[in-house]
């Protein structure tokens, strides 16, 4: 009974917040100047001011725009990505192309649904609205602690105040939902569908479905008793899916970063970020089953663990808050170090560029986009060819290539922060590139994640550590291909 009351209270709170947001949106539609009205209402009720986005009107389009060249490039890109995965396969002759094809079909269907079907759009917008509501709740707590420092107009966008609290609060909320059993039921339903439709084992289905909501080491905890006996194919999928999807806490943080306080844009990016993470699940199955096909007998029973996080509701919230604080501190420290390293490398590269008189040449050939030799310049053109396969506009290839490089070498947090900055600067020639970059950056596919997975999953099953270590770089490649595949599919449907 207590659980039921808590669930009802949470749903009422979410409903009230979404209802209030709906009323704001409805009143804005009545006015001829939509953008101005929404902005005025948000400024009146929210201490965080709206930062104008030059792509706002175009990003809000909700329709498929077919273009023959985009379709051809998209198909060519997807075939090329599948070929790359096959070339790195550990058993090319035993790939189950039925499972691969069906998984990719599900991934593509999600892409079409989010862009073309109003009913599915409404579902994703409702879920996105919940994330935006969570951001509002977080801002209320942050404003209590930091007061006027939360006002962007007065103090600018302070990352540690605007973004990191979201991770802490969402971690506490996830822990609460896990304690109440809500999260397990949702994950079980998705795992059951994956098991029945794609003929996967129950354990790998459960972990893959869990990755949509949980982190790369938290989701495997749901199947930790199975990991010591898992096949190599199952382990490959667990690692690939872990690096392909996004945990809810960081997803909420990315929504705040990209939306920059604009409710309409936060909702739009929430829809695409949710779509990217959900699309990544079947995509990870397809790529992982190419890299290491399943050849052994499988157990397709799906059983969710019964243990709970905490002894009661308050204990669960407290545990989640503590874990969120650790994650937020880790993210903040990681960003501090990586941005400092980038500055250091760029200083050295710039001096080298001056010594060999390369900087003027770089400024000339890039039209002033880069004025010296830098890490961003190197990453931009190193990854531009693979980005071309996805169908990104030619003028934006170097920008999206740079973002992919930052994600791989550093972290996706660096990539999304750079994307947010480039959006506000109006650096992209096409809004399509922004949407596709959102999908390209989806997931934890970076070199640090290899160590995290080996340590985290290997800690649950020490006997599997040698296999996990041998799969490290292949799973990183697989997760990267999954993100590029999602971007290719979405790129086919918009111009």
N, C-alpha and C positions, 0 to 999 in steps of 0.2 A: 504493500500500500504506500509506504514511504517513497519507494522508487517511482511509483505511478504519479504521485503528487509532484515529485521533482521533475519528471519528464514533462508533465502538463505545464508546470511553471516555466520551464525552459522554452517550450513551444509557444506559449503565450507571449513571452518576452520577444522571441524572434518574430512572431506574427505582428506584434505591436510595432516593432521597429520597421519591418518591411511595409506595413500598412502606412506608417508615417512617411516612409520614403516614396511609396506609391502616390500618396496625396501630393507630395512635393512635385513629382514628375507630372501628375495629371494637371495640376495648376499651371505648370510651366507650359504644357501643350496649349492651354487656352490662350496664353499670351502669344502674340506674333513673334516676339523675340525670345525663342526658347532658351538659348544659351544665357542671355542676360538675366532672365527670371530665375533659372536654376541657380546661377551664381549668387544672385542677391539673397535667395533663401538660405543657401548654405552658409554664406557669410554671416547671416543674421543668427543662425543657430549653432554654428561650429567655430571654435577658436582657430581652426586651421583654415587659412584662406585658400582659394582655388588658384592654381597656377595655370595660366592659359596654355592650351595645347594646340599647336598649328594644324594637327591632323584630326582633331576631334570629330568634325562632321563626317569625314570620310570613313573613319574607323567604325562609326556607328551603323554603317550599311549592313543590312541583313538579307542579302540575296546573292544567289549564284550568278556570276558573270562569266559565261563561257567564252573562251578564246582559243582558236585552233592551235596557235603556237604555244600557248601555255599548257594545253593538254598534251601536245607532242613532247614538250620538254619535261613535263611531269612524268609521263610514261617512261621516257628514256632515262630519267633520273632514278625512278623506282627500280627499273630493270638493272641499272648500273649498280645500285646499292645492294640488290639481291646477289648480283654477280660477285661483288666484293666479299660479301658474307660467305658465299659458296667457295670462293678461292681460299678462304681461311678456315674452311670446315675441316674438322678432324676425321670425318667419315663421309665423303661426298657421295658415295654410291648408295648410302642408306638414308638419305634425307627423305622424310615423309612429306612430299609436296602437297598432299591433301591438307595436312595440318597447317603447313605454311600458308597455302593459298586461302584457307578458310580464316586463318588469323588475320591476314592482310585485308581480307574482305570486310571483316568486322571493324578493323582500324579505319578503312576507307568509308564504311557506312557511317561511323561516328563523325568523320570529317564532313560528309555531305549533310548529315542531320543537323549539326550545329549551325551550318551556314544556310541551309535551304528550308528546313522543316520548322514552321512556327511552333508546333507543339513541343518539339525537342528543344528549340530555342527557349521556350518558356520554362522548361525544366532546368536547363542550365542557368538561365537568368535567375530563377528562384534560388538555386543553390549558390550562385554568385552573390545574390542579395544577402544570403545568410553570412557569407564571408565579409561582405561590406558592413553588415550589421555588427559583426564581431569587431571589425576595425573601429566602428563608432564606440562600442563598449570599451575597447582598449584606450581610445582617446580620452574617454571620461576619466578612467583611472590615471592616465598619464597627466592630464590637466590638473587633477588633484595633487599629484606629486610635484609637477614642474611648473604649474601655473602659466604665466604669460610666455614662458620659453617655448611653448607649443605653438605660438603665433608665427607663422612663416613670414608674414609681411614685416614683422619687427625684427626677427632674429634669423630668418632664412630657414632652409630645410636642414635640420640637425639630425643626422642618421640615427645616432644613438637614442634620441628621444622619439623620433617618428616611427622607426621600424622595429628596433629590438624589443620594445615592450609587447609588440604583437606576438612575437615568438613565445614569450613567457606566458601570456594569457591563453594563447591557443593550445599550448602544451597542457596547461591546467584543464582546459575544456575537454581536450582529447582524453585525458586521464579520467575525467568524470564520466564521459560517455562509455569508456572501456569498463569502468566499475559498474555502471548501470546495465551493461550487456548490450547496449545499442550498437556499438561499433562491431562487435563480434557477429551479430545477426546480419548486418549489412554485408560484411566480408564473407560470411558463410554463403549467403545467397549468390554473390558474384562468383565465389569459388565453385559452387555447385554447377553454375551455368558453364564455366570454363571446363570443368571436368567432363560434363555430359556432351558438350558440343565439340571439344577439341581433343577428347580422349587423353587428358593429362592425368597424372597421379593426383590424389587428393591433397597431398602435402604441398606440392609445387603450385597447385592452383590456389590454395589457401594463402601461401606466402606472396604470390603474385598479386592476388586481389588485395591483400593487406597493404602492399606497397603503395597503392593508390592513396591511402590515408596516413600510413605510418612511414617512418624512416627506413633506410636500407638495412639497418641492423635491428630495428624494433620489429619489423614484419616477420623475419625468420624466427623470432622468439615464439610466435604462435605455433611453430612446427618444430621446436627445438628437439623434441624427443625422437623425431624422425630423421634428423640431419645425419647422425652417425651412420645410418644405413642407406642414405640416399645414393642413387646412381649418379654417374658423372653428368648425364644429361639434365637431371634435376638440379644439380649444383650449378651448372652453367646457367639455367633459367633463373635460379634464385639470385645469382650475382648480376646477370644482365638486367633483370627486372628491377633489382635494387638500385641500379645506377640509371635506369630509364625514367622512373617516375619521381614525383615530388611529395614529400610529407606535407600534411596540412598546415603545420605551423609556418614553414618557410613559404608555402604557397600564399598564405595570407600576407606575409611580409612583402612578397613580390607584387601583389595586388596594390598594396599601399605605395610601393616605390614607383610603379609605372603609372598609377592613377594620379599621384601627387596631389591628393586632396580633392580632386574633381569626382563627384559621386557618379556621374554618367560614365566617365572613363574607367573608374574603378570597377564598375559593373561590367563594362565591356571587356576589360582585361581579365576579370575574374572568369568570365565565360570561356575565353580562349585558354587561360591557364588550366582550368578544370578539364577542358576538352583535351589539352595536350597531355595531361597526366593520365587521363582515362584511356586515350588512344595509345599511350605508351605500353599499356598492359598487353593487349593482343599483339602489338608490334614486337614487344620483347619476346613473346612466345615464338613468333615467326622466325626472328633472327637467331634466337638461342637454339631452336631446333634445327637450324641450318648449321650453325657452328658445331653443335654436338647433338646429333640425332639420338632419339631414344631407341635402344635396341633390346633392353631387358624387359622382363615382365613387370607390370605396374600394379599398384594398389590404388584404386580410384575412390576409396571411401573418404569422406570429408568430415572431420571431427574437429570442432573448435575447442581449444583448451578452456577449462572451467575456472582457472585461478584468476583472481582479481587484483587490481593495483590498489592496495590500501585496505584497511579494516572497516572503514565506513566512508561516507561521502566526503567529510572534511579531510580525512586522511588521504583519500584519493586526490582531492584538489591540491592538498599540500605537497604530495609527492610529485604531481604533475608540474606544479609551480617551481619546485626545486630543480627538476630536470630541465624545465624551460629556461630557468636562470642560467644553468650550466651551458645550455646550447647557445643562448644569447651572448653570454660572455665569450664563448668559443668563437662565435661568428664575428663579434666585435674585434677580438684580438687577432683573428685570422685576417680580417680586412685591413686592420692597422698595419700588420706586418707585410702583407702582399702589396698594398699601395706604396709602402715605404720602399720595398724591393723594386717595384716598377719604376719609381722615381730615381732610384739609384742606377738601375740598368739604363734608363733613358739618358741620364746624365753622362754615363760612360759612352753609350752609343753616339750621342750628339758630339762628344769630343772626338771620337773616331771619325765621324762624318765630316767634321771640320778639318781634321788632319789630312784626309784624302780628298777633300773638296767635293764630297758627295752630297752634302746637304742642299746646295743650290739646285742640283740635278733632281733630287727628290721633290723639292718644292715645285719645280717646273713640271715634272711629269705627272704629279698628282693635282695640279691646278691649285696649289696652296692648301690642300686638305691636310698634308703633312709637310712641315717646314724643315724637318731634320730626320736623320736616322733614329728610329725608336722601336721599342718592342711592338707598339701598336702597328707601325708601318710594316714590320716584318711579318707579324701574324696576319695582317690584312691580306697580303698578297700570297702568303704561304697557303692559306686555306680558301682563297677565292675560287680555285678550280672546282673543289668539291661543293662549294656553295652554288656554283653555276648549275650543277646538276639538279638542284632543288627548284630552279625556276625563279630565283631572285632577280630583280631588275639589274641590268648591267651596271648602271651608275652606282648601285648600292652593294655590289659584290664585295668590295674591299671592307666596307663597314660590317657586314654580317660575317665575313671571314674573320675579321678581328674579334668579333664577339665570340665566335666558336673557339678561336684560339685561346682567348682569355678563360673561357669555361674549362677547356681541357687542361691547360697548363696551371691555371690557378683554381678558381671555383666558379660555379654558376652564379653565385652571389655577386662576384666581380662582374660577370657578364651582364646580369640584369641591371646592376647599378650603372654600368656603362650605357646600356640600352636606354635607361631612363634619362640619363644626361643627354644622349644624342637626340632623343625625342624632343626634349625641351629646347634644345639648340636648333631644331628644325633641320637636322643634318641629312635626313633621308629624302631622296628624290621621289619616292613612291610609298604611300601608306601600306601597300601590300608587303613591302619589305619589313615593316614593323611587325605586322601580324606573323609573318613567317619566322622572323627572328625570335618571337615569343615561343614558337614551337622548337626551333633549333636549340634554344637554351634550356629546354625542359630536361630535368633529371640531374642526377649527381655524377654524371660522367666526367670525372677528372682523375688525375693520377693519384691524388691523396685518397680517393675512395677505394682504390685497390687495397691499400693498407688497412683501411677501416673495415672492409669486408673480410679480409683474411683474418684480421684480429678479432672482429666481432663474431662472425659465423664460425671461424676456426676455434674460438673459445668455447663454443657450444659443442663442438665435435673435433677434438684435437687430432683424431685419426684421419680427418678429411683435409687437414691443412696443406699437405703436399699437393693435393688435387686443386684446392682453391688457389694456391700460389701459381700453379701451372696455367690456370684459366684466367689469371688477372688481366693481362693485356687483351686477350680475346673478348672478355666480357666488357672491357672498356670500349673496344672497337664496336662490339655489338650494340651497346647502349647509345653510342654516337650515331650509328646507322639508324637506330630506331627513331631518334629525334629528327634526323634528316629525312627519313621516310614520311613522318607526320607532316613536316614542312612541305615536302613535295606534293602530298595529297591535297593539303589546303591550298597550295599555290596553284594547283590546276583549276580551282573553283572560283578564284578571284583575280581581278586585274587591277 
